[in-house]
């Protein structure tokens, strides 16, 4: 299968379309056919490399995407083949005190697809069911691919930090 990867940090010419083996679906994960992948500023940071951002290379790029489930591991109950989904790029343990409070982005094990592990700019990817959400029927794959990471950022700032309430007004 084809995947957009970097083998070293640098400018756009460091983006390589590689032929790599199609991943196998383990029992506790789902295999996704990626239909759309959005670009995020994180992709630029990852490609260029930052001293405070240790990244294992080569790395499949991309954190935002949508697609269709093509295979479901035997231990997965809530999803089925052919479900239309969006991929939530944040990975967390779900067990620590931060996760139990709903602050998954503070998890000691927090990572982002396309940064701390292979991302979604490939024909097929393997993801944990915690990273899968139903694609809204009224959105296209392209529209839904562009909303996950930016939604998480906006939600964290407006709902969690600012404690925005219904009927309040925000200046953007």
C-alpha positions as a printed NumPy array, in Angstrom:
array([[  0.   ,   0.   ,   0.   ],
       [  1.019,   3.633,  -0.349],
       [  1.832,   5.855,   2.641],
       [  3.195,   9.384,   3.034],
       [  6.257,   9.141,   5.281],
       [  9.291,  11.063,   6.359],
       [ 12.647,   9.369,   6.842],
       [ 14.358,  12.574,   7.967],
       [ 13.26 ,  16.061,   8.988],
       [ 13.275,  18.966,   6.572],
       [ 11.233,  20.793,   3.977],
       [  8.446,  19.406,   1.764],
       [ 10.841,  17.377,  -0.383],
       [ 11.312,  15.105,   2.659],
       [  7.747,  13.821,   2.21 ],
       [  8.054,  10.451,   0.478],
       [  5.272,   8.268,  -0.912],
       [  6.451,   4.817,   0.136],
       [  5.172,   1.361,  -0.718],
       [  4.838,  -0.464,   2.587],
       [  3.066,  -3.675,   3.643],
       [ -0.646,  -3.416,   4.33 ],
       [ -1.173,  -3.75 ,   8.095],
       [ -2.797,  -6.794,   9.696],
       [ -5.715,  -6.206,  12.074],
       [ -5.056,  -7.461,  15.624],
       [ -7.967,  -8.705,  17.784],
       [ -8.268,  -5.478,  19.813],
       [ -8.137,  -2.963,  16.937],
       [ -9.924,  -1.97 ,  13.733],
       [ -8.544,  -1.662,  10.223],
       [ -9.59 ,   1.518,   8.427],
       [ -9.533,   2.365,   4.726],
       [ -8.614,   6.047,   4.789],
       [-10.871,   8.067,   2.48 ],
       [ -9.778,  11.604,   3.407],
       [ -6.864,  13.124,   5.264],
       [ -6.68 ,  16.758,   6.321],
       [ -3.555,  18.799,   6.884],
       [ -2.804,  20.324,  10.249],
       [ -0.025,  22.639,  11.378],
       [  1.227,  19.71 ,  13.458],
       [  2.211,  18.059,  10.159],
       [  4.611,  20.931,   9.434],
       [  6.149,  20.755,  12.905],
       [  6.601,  16.999,  12.639],
       [  8.1  ,  17.212,   9.147],
       [ 10.505,  20.009,  10.047],
       [ 11.351,  18.516,  13.422],
       [ 11.583,  20.432,  16.66 ],
       [ 14.195,  19.911,  19.388],
       [ 11.489,  19.343,  22.014],
       [  9.6  ,  16.846,  19.853],
       [ 11.466,  13.516,  19.687],
       [ 10.064,  11.534,  16.76 ],
       [ 10.92 ,   8.007,  15.717],
       [ 11.58 ,   7.832,  11.97 ],
       [ 10.446,   6.749,   9.473],
       [  6.974,   7.981,  10.359],
       [  3.656,   7.921,   8.497],
       [  2.377,  11.501,   8.531],
       [ -1.062,  12.859,   9.387],
       [ -3.302,  13.225,  12.407],
       [ -6.692,  14.078,  10.917],
       [ -8.748,  11.723,   8.785],
       [-11.9  ,   9.812,   8.013],
       [-12.701,   6.539,   6.346],
       [-14.491,   3.209,   6.421],
       [-13.916,   0.237,   8.688],
       [-12.803,  -2.694,   6.529],
       [-12.03 ,  -5.167,   9.325],
       [-12.847,  -5.377,  13.014],
       [-10.758,  -7.344,  15.502],
       [-12.487, -10.228,  17.29 ],
       [-12.461,  -8.352,  20.632],
       [-14.258,  -5.266,  19.265],
       [-18.006,  -5.114,  19.915],
       [-19.226,  -1.594,  19.124],
       [-18.088,  -1.301,  15.508],
       [-18.628,  -3.286,  12.339],
       [-17.304,  -3.542,   8.821],
       [-18.466,  -0.716,   6.507],
       [-19.097,   1.781,   9.335],
       [-18.228,   5.335,   8.215],
       [-15.923,   6.878,  10.802],
       [-13.713,   9.808,  11.735],
       [-10.41 ,   9.214,  13.456],
       [ -9.758,  10.93 ,  16.774],
       [ -5.969,  11.375,  16.767],
       [ -5.304,  11.555,  20.509],
       [ -4.185,   8.37 ,  22.262],
       [ -4.518,   8.021,  26.018],
       [ -4.598,   5.262,  28.627],
       [ -8.146,   5.805,  29.915],
       [ -7.087,   4.623,  33.378],
       [ -5.02 ,   7.378,  35.023],
       [ -6.487,  10.137,  37.218],
       [ -6.406,  12.645,  34.332],
       [ -8.303,  10.314,  32.008],
       [-10.869,   9.456,  34.69 ],
       [-11.571,  13.183,  35.114],
       [-12.121,  13.6  ,  31.371],
       [ -8.786,  15.353,  30.829],
       [ -7.364,  12.775,  28.441],
       [ -5.004,  15.305,  26.858],
       [ -3.167,  15.5  ,  30.212],
       [ -2.648,  11.726,  30.314],
       [  0.941,  10.728,  31.1  ],
       [  0.758,   8.404,  28.083],
       [ -0.911,  10.901,  25.718],
       [  0.212,  10.819,  22.121],
       [ -1.039,  11.954,  18.741],
       [ -1.265,   9.895,  15.576],
       [  1.242,  11.264,  13.095],
       [  3.499,  12.571,  15.853],
       [  4.192,  10.007,  18.566],
       [  3.235,   7.057,  16.375],
       [  2.393,   6.377,  12.737],
       [ -0.351,   8.608,  11.414],
       [ -3.202,   8.275,   8.977],
       [ -1.764,   9.299,   5.599],
       [ -1.813,   5.754,   4.289],
       [ -4.295,   3.679,   2.354],
       [ -5.031,   1.56 ,   5.437],
       [ -4.364,   2.119,   9.118],
       [ -4.891,   0.193,  12.335],
       [ -6.504,   2.103,  15.198],
       [ -7.734,   1.481,  18.699],
       [-11.54 ,   1.654,  19.003],
       [-11.106,   4.589,  21.395],
       [ -9.925,   6.581,  18.354],
       [-13.033,   5.885,  16.273],
       [-16.155,   8.044,  16.121],
       [-19.156,   7.802,  13.817],
       [-18.879,  10.126,  10.843],
       [-21.828,  12.528,  10.914],
       [-24.128,  11.638,   8.03 ],
       [-24.491,  15.272,   6.948],
       [-20.724,  15.728,   6.508],
       [-18.582,  14.479,   3.647],
       [-15.441,  12.478,   4.346],
       [-13.354,  15.568,   3.556],
       [-15.346,  17.789,   5.917],
       [-15.251,  15.278,   8.748],
       [-11.523,  14.608,   8.253],
       [-10.729,  18.231,   8.998],
       [-12.491,  18.558,  12.333],
       [-11.028,  16.181,  14.904],
       [ -7.787,  17.725,  16.167],
       [ -9.002,  21.313,  15.8  ],
       [-12.249,  20.386,  17.56 ],
       [-10.326,  18.924,  20.5  ],
       [ -8.266,  22.104,  20.814],
       [-11.294,  24.411,  20.684],
       [-13.319,  22.206,  23.052],
       [-10.495,  22.12 ,  25.602],
       [-10.143,  25.903,  25.573],
       [-13.839,  26.864,  25.514],
       [-15.512,  24.162,  27.58 ],
       [-12.81 ,  22.886,  29.905],
       [-10.637,  25.948,  30.537],
       [-13.043,  28.887,  30.011],
       [-16.03 ,  26.879,  31.322],
       [-18.24 ,  28.382,  28.625],
       [-21.942,  27.997,  29.396],
       [-25.041,  27.993,  27.165],
       [-26.201,  31.491,  26.203],
       [-22.73 ,  33.019,  26.742],
       [-21.079,  34.889,  23.855],
       [-17.524,  34.425,  22.639],
       [-15.42 ,  36.732,  20.475],
       [-13.312,  34.749,  18.016]])
